[in-house]
Amino acid sequence: MITPYVAPIRGGITSFVAGLGRGLRRLGLDVHIVAREGSTSEEVEVLGGSPRHFVGAAAAVVAKIRPDFIHAHAHWYALRAALKSRTRSTRRVVFTFHTSWQTSNRVARRSLRRMLLQCDRVTFPSRFLKDEMKMGLPRDLVDVVPPGTEEQVVSPEAVNALREISIEAGWSRTIGVVSKFEWPEKVRGFRLLLEALRDPRLSEVGVVVAGGGSLLPAVQEEVLRLGLERRIRFLGDVADPRALYTACHVYCHSSFQEGLSLALLEAMRAGAPIVSLKLPFVQEALQDRTHALLVEPTPAALADGINLLLSDQTLASTLAKHARDRACTEFDWNGVAGRFLSSYGVEH
């Protein structure tokens, strides 16, 4: 696999590639990962350099491996490296979009489309993202394969440490948020939550946020402007945010920028009660009042949803159980890896 990032760089791409790699190895495949940023390990080679430099360097490394399949992720330079490293032994090249890629540069868009047409399969994490991209690709070239989740043992000490934050702050309940603030649409969604917190019914509720990003300082300034600094705790980048799903009373997904959020799926797997904006890509994973509360993207509706889950424990527990069951059956890395085998042209 060729990817922009691996750990310790954090985010959805890193988690997706790591989870898929583990799933493919459990199915008996040898998986080599070549990345531009992150840390080299036994299974990963990190090359560094500019995107253009990475294309040639990654292509040279992959060509020496002579893989049966090359799976590139997320960025144009990973795709270009995959196409450049194709050899006679390469049976298929697959590219996976992770989030929306929009540009007003027609030359760049045409260049991307030409590269995509050289792939054997192009996958999207959601039907919404596939339709939104409007790349005009042949139907038999495109597939929708969602991210996956897997069972994880969460340290009780990590959960208790997060709960101590709530106790020390004097909050009655805690909302959990996992987000990397690199996209304006994620910031817009978080601002919606900040406005919802001004509802008097939520006056004793606090928010713990896991995640960093270049736009985090702007988010923190907004918190100060609204006078909510005592109600928000930013953890920054954390190695594993999954303890937060267990520690919080409600997990809130208010991002407008996703293909299909891996953090949302992990919250489902962890059994967290979820309130989310009612958006097309969310509705591919969650049904309103079956797996979560899906609300209109307004501060008032979001406040109503949060308050309902916090005040109705029976409803919260029922939705959380159904969401976890769905994550275990529909969004498990073993099953997702099997679907990617089909993209590689392998019967499974």
N, C-alpha and C positions, 0 to 999 in steps of 0.2 A: 504494500500500500504506500502511496505517496501522499503526504499530508503537510499542510502548513505548520501544524503544531503538535507537539506531544508534551506530556508532563515534564517539568512543573508548570508550563503554560496552562492556565486553567480556562475552561469554557466548554461549550457544547461540542466543538469539533474534536478536541482532545478526548473527551469522554466517549464520544461516538466511536472514534477509531480504536481506542483501548478496548471498549466493550465488544465491538465487532471482532477484533483480533482474538480475544479470548474465546468468543463463540466459534469462530472458524477453527481455532486450534482444537477445541473439544470435538469438532467434527473430523479431525484427523489431518487438517491442512498445515503445512509449514507456512508461517506468515512472517514476512520481513517488512519492516516499516522504515521508510526513509522520510525524514522531516526536515523542514527548514529551521525551526526553532524548538528549543526544549533541551533535554538531556539525553545523551547517548547511553544505551544500556545493552544488555545481551541481545535483545530483540529489536532494538531501534538504533538507527544511524542518523545523527543530526549533522547537517552540513553547513548551516549558517549562510551568510552572504546575502546579497540583494536578490530579489525575485528573479531577475534575468540571469544572474550567476547561478542561482539554484537550479534553473532549468537544465543547463548543461551538466552540472555536477551530479544532480540526481539521475539524469538519463544515463550517465556513465556507470554509476553504481548499480542501477537496476539492470542495465544490459549485461553486466558481469554475472548477476544472479541468474539470468535467463529464466524468468518465471513463466509459468503457464498462463497466469492472469495478472493483470496490472489494474489496480483499483485506485483511482485518484480522487481527492476530496477537496471540495469547497472553492479553491482559488484557481484562477486561470493558469498560474505558473505550475501548479501540480499537474493539471491536465496536459499542458504543453510538454512537461517532462515525461509524462506517461506515453504520449504519442511518439516522442522522439526516441524513447528507449525500446519501442516495440521491435522485436526480432522475429525471425521465422518460427521460433518455438513458442511465441506468444499467441495463445488461442483467443484471448479476448481482452479488450481494454474497456473498463467501466468507469464512469465519472458520476459522483454523487454531489448534488447541490445540498447545502445545509440551511441556507436562508436566502432571502430575496436578493437578487443581483440586478440592480437597475442602473442604467446610465443613459444620458442623453447623447453620448458620443456614438454616432452611427457606425463609425469605422470599428470601434472596439466591439460593438454588438455583433457586427458582421463577422469579425475575426473569431469571436467566441463561438458563433453558430457554425462556422466552418470547422472549427476543432471538434465541436460536439458531433457533427456529422461523420467524423472519422472514428467515433467510438462505436463499440458493439452494443452498448447499453448506457443510457443516461437515467439515473434514478433521482427521485425527489422524496423528501420525508412526508409529504402530504399532497393530497389532490389539489388543495387550494394553491399551494406554491407552484405546482406543475401548471395549473391554469393561469396563474398570475404572471409567470415568466413569459408566456406567449413567444416561445422561441420558434414556433412553426416547425417542430421536428416531426418526422414520420411517427405514426402511432406505434408501430412495432419496435421502435428504438427506445421508447420511454416506458418506465415502470415507476410505481409508487411503493417504496419500502420504508416503513417508519423506523425510528430509533428503537432500541430495546432497553430493558432493565434487567437486573439480576438481584438475587437475594444477597443481602449484606448484613453482617453482624455489626451492630452499632454499639459502641462502648457506652455502658451505663454512666461512666464518669463524664464522658463528653456531653451526654444528654443532661445530666445533673448540673454541669457547669453552665449550660445555656439556660436552664431553669433558674439558676441563681441570679442571672442577669435580671430576670423578671421580678424576682423577690426583692432584690436590692433596689430596683427602680420603683417599687411599690405598685406595679401593674397588677391588675386582677386577671388579665388574660394576655396571651401573646400571639401575634400574627407572625408567621414566618414568610420570608421572601428570599429567593435565590435568583440573582440576576447579575449578568456582567454588563455594566453600563458603557457599552461601546457604540450603541445605536440610538439616535434621537427618539425612535419610536419606543424604545424601552424606557427612556427617561420620561416620555409623555405618559406612559402607562403608570409609572411610579408616582408621578405628580397627581394622577387621578386618585391614587390611594391616599396621598397626603391630604387632599381635599376631603376625602371621605372621613378621615380621622377627626375632622373638626365637628362631626356630628356629636351632639351631647351624649347620645347613648354609648359612644365609644370613648368617653373621656378618661376611663381608667385602663384602656387597652394600649399596649405598646407593640412596637414592631422591631424584630431582629432581622437584619439584612446581611446575607452572605454574598460576597462578590465585589469585585473591584471594577476597573475599567477607566478609560481616559475621561469619561464624562462624570465620574463619581464626584469630583470636586463641585461641579455645577449642581448636582443633586443635593450635596451637603449644604451648599449655600441656600438652596430653596428651603430646606428644612429650617435653617436659621431664620430666614425671612418670614416663614409662617409661624415661628415661635414653637416649633415642635421638637426641639432638640432633646427634651427630657423624655420624649416618647419614642425616639428612634435610636437604635443602637446598630452601628455599622461594624461588622466584623472584618471587612475587607476580604481579600482573597483567602480562602481557607482550603486546605488540602482535600477535605472531604466534608461537604455540607450536609450529609445525610442525617447526622444527629439532629439537625434543626427540624427536619420533617417529623421526627418523633417528639421533640421538645415543645413544638408550638401547638396551640389549641386549634388554629386554623391556618392553612397555607393559602396565600393569596397570589394568584397569577393575573397580573394586570398589564402584561406587555402587549403592545401592538405589533411587535417585530419578531416573528418566529416562522419557521417552516412547521415544525411540531416540536415544542419545547421538551428537551430531555429532562430538564428540572421538573417540569410538570409531570412527566411520566414517572420519574423517581418518587415524587410526592405521592402519586397514586400507589406505587409499589410499597411504599412505607406505611400506607394506611392512614395518611393525614386527611382530615376533612378539608375539602377544597372549595374555595369560591374563586371563580374566574370570570373574565369578561366573555360575553357571548359573541365569539368571533368564529368565522368559518373553520379555521385550522384547529381551533380548540374543540369544536363540535365533531371533528373526525375521531377524537379520542374519548370525549365525555358527553353523556346525555344529561340534560338538565333534570335535576331531581331524581336521577337514577344513580349517577356516579358523583355528582357535584352540584353546586348551585351556580348556574350560569346567568350572569346579569348584564343588563345593558351598560354600555361604557359611559356611565355618568357617575359623579361622586355620590349622589343620593342612592342610586341603585346598588352601588358597591357597598355603601354603608348598611343598607337594608340587608344585603346578603350576609355580610360579616356578622351583623347583630343576630340574625336568625340562627346561624350555625353556632354562635356562642351561647345562645339562650335555649336551644333545643338540642340537648345531648343525644336524644334518641335518633333524631334526624341526622345529626353529624356522624354518629357511629354507623348508621345504616349506609349512608352515602360512602363513607370511607371504606367499609367492607366491600361494597360493590365495585368501587374504583380499584381496590387492591386485586380483587378477583380478575377484573378485566386486564390489569397490567400483567398479571401472572400468565394469562392465557394468550393475550393478543400482542403484548409488547415485551416479550422475553427474548434475550439475546440469542438463545439457542434457536428459537424459531426464526428470528430475523436473519441469523447467519445462514440458515437453511434456505431462506428466500434469496439471499445474495448468491448462494450456490447456483440457483436457477439463472440469475443474471450472468454468472460466469459460464453458463452453458453446461453445468454439471447436474446430472440426475441425482436426486436425493430422496 
